Amino acid sequence: MMVRAAVVCAWVLGLGTAASVRAQPRDALIWRAPGGCPGAEDVRARIERRLGGGASDAMVRRVAVDVVDRGEGGAPRFVARIDLRGLRGADAAAGEDVRVLSSARCDELADAVAVVIARLAAEQRPPPAGPLELRLDLPGEVQALPAPSDLGVDLRVLGLSGIGAQPGVSIGGELAGTVRMGSAIVELAGVRWLSSSRVPHAGAPDQIDVDLRLAALRLGWGSPQLPLRAWISGELGSLHGGDAGSPGARMGAARWLAAGGGFAVAWPMGPRARLIGTIEAVMPVQQARIVLGDGSELYRSAWAAVRSGLGLEFGWL
């Protein structure tokens, strides 16, 4: 009986120890990927195979890998962003703590990610007593993409629709250049609105055309990870009024001075092109008024103007 009791106790203690080992968090690697891609345990196993031994939690601590499917036309194209700041720590040089890889197949991309992490993890751990064999068999189809730059330049062309500055609903176009410095953006834009017509008060011409031309300076923020931007802006321009029955005839002009803000969403269409949509609201410092020589008012803008835009943006750097 005593022998049987001892065996039972040993068995129970063994189960408790095994359960404790299984309960410990084994995987310090942060792996986020779409369904159908290898899991975190699979990726860690690939890292261990290339290291020729076990990869401790300290060796892959806080390494974060985010995989997205940017396929177009039904063909998958997986892109992995590897954040190595947790692994490299204070020794990381500027621009070396983020790696970006892409491949048509997620399984091959996982292999490439394992190669990058294993190589850097091998540099971090103490030299082994014996020779270290590190396999760097990077799949041929995997392409290394440049790490996101802290400096960039964009050129944008938009079609616009708005209310408030001119009579009724007006349409126009915008050409803008943007400089990106990290998450900060500085933008200079030129906007031309087509003429829109209105019927003025009695005694004035039957109908007048009003058009707006302006330049805008925008200062704002753009997320490095998400396709979102927001800004504040200042505008300077002029409203012109003319006789709709006599194209080119000017009846009056008024200065347009306004301030406001807006936001945009930019959907990537390729490595350098984005489809962008914007919404913006501005308020003139003083309502713009177009008057005749005798002081009679032809047109007065609203206290606020709201616009929306849709167009293409092309980026460099």
Buried (B, 14 or more C-beta within 10 A) or exposed (E): EEEEEEEEEEEEEEEEEEEEEEEEEEBBBBBEBEEEBBEBEEBBEBBBEBBBEEBEEEBBBBBBBBBBBEEEEEEBBBBBBBBBBBBBEEEBEEEEBBBBBBBBBBEBBBBBBBBBBBBBBBEBBEEEEEEEEEBEEBBEEBEEEEBEEBEBEBEBBBEBBBBBBBBEEBEBBBBBEBBBEEEEBBBEBBBBBEBBEBEBEEEBBEEBBBBBBBEBBBEBBBEEEEBEBBBEBBBEBBBBBBBBEEEEEEBBBBEBBBEBBBBBBBEBBEEEBBBBBBEBBBEBEEEBBBBBEEEEEBBEBBEBBBBBBEBBBBBEE
